[in-house]
Amino acid sequence: MTRRWLGWVILGGTMILIFVVGSQLKSELSPLEDRSWFRLISTSPEGSSYEFMDNYMDKVAGLVADSVPERRITLTITAPSSPDQVL
């Protein structure tokens, strides 16, 4: 407790070090070929069945197929439950 000022010195030095190291890092920009992805995450009301959500995702996939003629792949995944759901 007699050297409380040392905490401020360490904090200031750490902030300067973070700034110097952070400014030297190269920024990552996604390549042009990675910019053509479209991801849609859907959730259904509590108590909805798997079949309900699967039918809904089929409708969404059909909408995307009709709306985006230049698409190459439409992939849908219907999970049986959310990862944070405890059974």
C-alpha positions as CSV (number, residue, x, y, z in Angstrom):
1,M,0.0,0.0,0.0
2,T,3.0,2.3,0.3
3,R,3.5,2.2,-3.5
4,R,0.0,2.8,-4.7
5,W,1.3,5.1,-7.5
6,L,3.1,2.1,-9.0
7,G,-0.3,0.7,-10.1
8,W,-1.0,3.8,-12.2
9,V,2.4,3.6,-13.8
10,I,1.8,-0.1,-14.7
11,L,-1.6,0.8,-16.0
12,G,-0.3,3.6,-18.1
13,G,2.6,1.5,-19.5
14,T,0.2,-1.3,-20.3
15,M,-2.1,1.1,-22.2
16,I,0.8,2.4,-24.2
17,L,2.0,-1.1,-25.0
18,I,-1.5,-2.1,-26.1
19,F,-1.7,0.9,-28.4
20,V,1.8,0.3,-29.9
21,V,1.2,-3.5,-30.5
22,G,-2.3,-2.9,-31.8
23,S,-1.2,-0.3,-34.3
24,Q,1.4,-2.7,-35.7
25,L,-1.1,-5.5,-36.3
26,K,-2.3,-5.9,-39.9
27,S,-6.0,-5.3,-40.3
28,E,-7.8,-8.2,-41.8
29,L,-10.2,-7.5,-44.6
30,S,-12.2,-10.4,-45.9
31,P,-11.3,-11.3,-49.5
32,L,-13.8,-10.6,-52.2
33,E,-14.7,-14.3,-52.6
34,D,-15.8,-14.5,-49.0
35,R,-18.2,-11.5,-49.3
36,S,-20.9,-13.4,-51.1
37,W,-22.2,-15.4,-48.2
38,F,-25.7,-14.7,-46.7
39,R,-26.5,-16.3,-43.3
40,L,-29.9,-16.3,-41.8
41,I,-30.5,-17.6,-38.3
42,S,-34.1,-18.3,-37.3
43,T,-35.8,-19.2,-34.1
44,S,-39.3,-20.4,-33.6
45,P,-41.7,-19.8,-30.7
46,E,-41.2,-21.9,-27.6
47,G,-43.0,-25.2,-27.9
48,S,-42.7,-25.4,-31.7
49,S,-42.1,-28.9,-33.1
50,Y,-39.2,-29.9,-35.2
51,E,-41.5,-30.5,-38.2
52,F,-42.9,-26.9,-37.9
53,M,-39.4,-25.4,-38.0
54,D,-38.3,-27.7,-40.8
55,N,-41.3,-26.7,-42.9
56,Y,-40.6,-23.1,-42.2
57,M,-36.9,-23.4,-43.2
58,D,-38.1,-25.1,-46.5
59,K,-40.3,-22.1,-47.2
60,V,-37.4,-19.7,-46.5
61,A,-35.1,-21.8,-48.8
62,G,-37.7,-21.6,-51.5
63,L,-38.0,-17.8,-51.1
64,V,-34.2,-17.5,-51.4
65,A,-34.1,-19.8,-54.4
66,D,-36.8,-17.6,-56.1
67,S,-35.3,-14.3,-55.1
68,V,-31.6,-14.9,-55.8
69,P,-31.2,-16.5,-59.2
70,E,-27.4,-16.2,-59.2
71,R,-27.0,-18.4,-56.1
72,R,-25.0,-21.5,-56.3
73,I,-26.0,-23.4,-53.1
74,T,-28.9,-23.0,-50.6
75,L,-28.2,-24.9,-47.4
76,T,-30.6,-25.2,-44.5
77,I,-30.0,-26.8,-41.2
78,T,-32.8,-27.5,-38.8
79,A,-31.5,-28.2,-35.3
80,P,-33.6,-30.4,-33.0
81,S,-33.1,-28.0,-30.1
82,S,-31.1,-24.9,-29.1
83,P,-27.6,-25.6,-27.7
84,D,-28.4,-23.8,-24.5
85,Q,-31.6,-25.8,-23.9
86,V,-31.3,-28.2,-21.0
87,L,-33.5,-31.4,-21.2
